[in-house]
Amino acid sequence: MKIRVVTLVTSTLVVSGCGFIGDGGGSEGKKADASKETTMNMREAADHAEGIIDATLKAINPPVVAMRGPSSDSSCTDLRNDGTGTGAVTRRRYVMTIISTERRGSFLGVVERYWKNEGYQIKSVRNSADMPAIFMTAPDGFQVSLEFGYKGQAGFHVASPCVTESKVTEAPRKPLEPGSPESKGLPYIHSDFWSARTPIPSASPRTSAGEG
């Protein structure tokens, strides 16, 4: 389903910051930030969003198992709801490894450190024992988040800024067998570290990249 996103149009019609993602305050649609521009098209933006998630998952140690979620794309419009020739894409990945309540803060910390090392800036944080979240912005205007939701499932979301409109191919998703644990869409894989119901040891986990 196409979603129309209102943006501010610059003279080049190449704008950013209109990708939508939760920011902890319930808002979704974002106006363009003319201070950040990109010449990507939507297909390239989708590939880049997948790459951001892949790199983030590789930085988590001990590793976790994640499954692709639904993709979405949107048309960016100006304040008069006219087309701008730009659009935005969102990519999602859901962690199927069980992250216990006691380890969620540490999991967020690992991801936050990696993103900060990559130059990302914090937008907001949701402080919650059961459903914590962090929302950040990459230097190129992509918005990223790690959110814990129902049954403690961790989800990565990456939304692009408005880029040149183009055809977008949906990333392949693994077929699910009816009745399988995966088909329920909730975490089910046990990790001796991340699923432990004890406080994190004093020597916290480290990202596998970006820390000396």
C-alpha positions in Angstrom: 0.0 0.0 0.0 1.3 3.4 -1.0 1.5 6.1 1.7 1.7 9.7 0.8 4.1 11.7 3.0 4.0 15.5 3.1 7.4 17.1 2.5 8.9 20.6 1.9 10.2 20.8 -1.6 13.6 22.4 -2.4 14.5 23.8 -5.7 16.2 20.6 -6.7 13.4 18.3 -5.5 16.0 16.2 -3.8 15.2 16.3 -0.2 15.5 14.2 2.9 14.1 13.6 6.3 10.6 12.6 5.3 10.9 9.0 5.9 8.6 8.0 8.8 9.4 6.0 11.9 8.2 6.2 15.4 10.1 8.7 17.6 8.7 7.8 20.9 6.2 10.6 20.8 3.7 9.0 18.5 4.5 11.1 15.4 5.1 9.4 12.0 5.2 11.7 9.0 8.2 14.0 8.9 8.9 17.1 6.8 12.0 17.2 4.7 15.2 18.6 6.1 16.8 20.6 3.3 20.2 20.5 5.2 20.6 16.9 4.2 20.3 15.9 0.5 20.8 12.6 -1.2 20.9 11.6 -4.9 19.8 8.0 -4.3 16.7 6.5 -5.9 14.2 4.4 -4.0 15.8 1.0 -5.0 19.2 2.2 -3.9 17.7 3.5 -0.6 16.0 0.2 0.0 19.4 -1.7 -0.5 21.1 0.8 1.8 18.4 0.3 4.5 18.9 -3.4 4.3 22.7 -2.9 4.6 22.3 -0.8 7.7 20.3 -3.6 9.4 22.8 -6.2 8.2 25.7 -4.3 9.6 24.0 -3.6 12.9 23.2 -7.3 13.4 26.8 -8.3 12.6 27.9 -5.9 15.3 25.9 -7.7 18.0 27.9 -10.2 20.1 26.7 -12.8 21.0 24.8 -12.9 17.7 21.0 -13.1 17.5 18.7 -14.5 14.8 16.5 -12.0 12.9 13.7 -12.4 10.3 12.7 -9.9 7.7 9.5 -8.0 8.3 7.2 -6.4 5.8 8.6 -3.6 3.6 6.8 -0.4 2.7 7.3 2.5 0.3 5.7 5.9 0.2 5.3 8.9 -2.2 6.5 12.2 -0.9 4.3 15.2 -1.6 4.5 18.9 -0.9 2.3 21.0 1.3 -0.3 21.1 -1.5 -0.3 17.3 -1.7 1.3 17.5 -5.1 3.9 14.9 -6.2 7.5 15.8 -5.9 9.1 13.0 -7.9 10.5 11.6 -4.7 9.6 8.7 -2.3 10.7 7.0 0.8 11.2 3.3 1.8 11.1 1.5 5.1 12.8 -1.8 5.9 12.2 -4.0 9.0 13.8 -6.9 10.8 12.5 -8.7 13.8 14.7 -10.5 16.3 13.6 -14.1 16.9 16.1 -14.6 19.7 14.5 -14.3 23.2 15.9 -11.2 24.9 15.0 -11.3 28.6 13.8 -8.3 30.5 17.0 -8.4 32.4 19.1 -8.2 29.3 17.2 -5.7 27.1 19.0 -2.7 28.5 22.4 -4.3 27.6 21.1 -5.2 24.1 20.0 -1.6 23.5 23.4 -0.4 24.8 25.3 -2.6 22.3 23.3 -1.3 19.4 23.5 2.3 20.6 27.3 2.2 20.9 27.6 0.8 17.4 25.3 3.4 15.9 27.1 6.2 17.7 30.5 4.9 16.4 28.9 5.1 12.9 28.1 8.8 13.5 24.4 8.4 14.3 22.7 11.0 16.5 20.1 10.1 19.2 16.6 11.5 18.5 14.8 10.0 21.5 14.8 7.2 24.0 11.8 5.3 25.4 12.6 4.3 29.0 10.6 1.2 29.8 11.5 -2.0 31.6 9.4 -4.1 29.2 9.4 -2.1 26.0 12.4 0.1 25.8 13.4 1.7 22.5 16.0 4.0 21.0 15.5 6.3 17.9 18.5 7.7 16.0 19.3 9.5 12.7 22.2 8.5 10.5 24.5 11.1 8.9 22.8 10.6 5.5 19.3 11.2 6.9 18.2 7.7 7.3 16.1 7.2 10.5 16.8 4.0 12.5 15.2 2.5 15.6 15.4 -0.5 17.8 12.2 -1.1 19.7 11.0 -3.8 22.0 7.3 -4.6 21.6 4.8 -7.3 22.3 6.2 -10.4 24.2 9.5 -8.6 24.3 10.3 -8.9 20.6 13.1 -6.6 19.4 12.5 -4.9 16.1 14.9 -2.9 13.8 13.3 -0.3 11.6 15.1 1.8 9.0 13.3 4.6 7.1 14.9 6.5 4.2 14.7 10.2 3.6 12.8 11.2 0.4 14.8 10.1 -2.6 14.3 10.0 -6.4 11.2 7.9 -7.1 11.8 4.6 -8.8 10.6 1.0 -8.8 11.4 -0.9 -5.7 11.9 -4.7 -5.4 10.7 -6.3 -2.1 13.5 -8.0 -0.3 13.0 -11.8 -0.2 11.4 -13.2 2.8 11.7 -16.8 4.0 8.5 -18.9 3.5 7.0 -19.9 6.8 5.7 -23.4 7.5 2.2 -23.3 9.1 2.4 -24.2 12.7 6.1 -23.6 13.0 7.5 -21.5 15.8 8.5 -18.8 13.2 5.0 -18.6 11.9 3.8 -17.1 15.2 6.1 -14.1 14.6 7.4 -14.0 18.1 10.8 -14.7 19.6 11.4 -18.4 20.3 15.1 -19.0 20.0 17.0 -19.4 23.3 20.3 -17.7 23.9 22.4 -18.6 26.9 23.4 -15.0 27.1 20.5 -12.8 25.9 17.8 -15.0 27.3 19.3 -15.3 30.8 17.0 -14.2 33.6 19.8 -12.7 35.6 21.3 -9.2 35.7 24.0 -8.6 33.2 27.5 -9.4 34.4 29.8 -6.5 35.1 31.7 -7.2 31.9 29.0 -6.1 29.4 28.9 -7.5 25.9 30.7 -5.6 23.2 29.9 -4.9 19.6 32.0 -7.0 17.2 33.0 -3.9 15.3 33.8 -0.3 16.0 35.2 -0.8 19.5 38.8 -1.3 20.4 
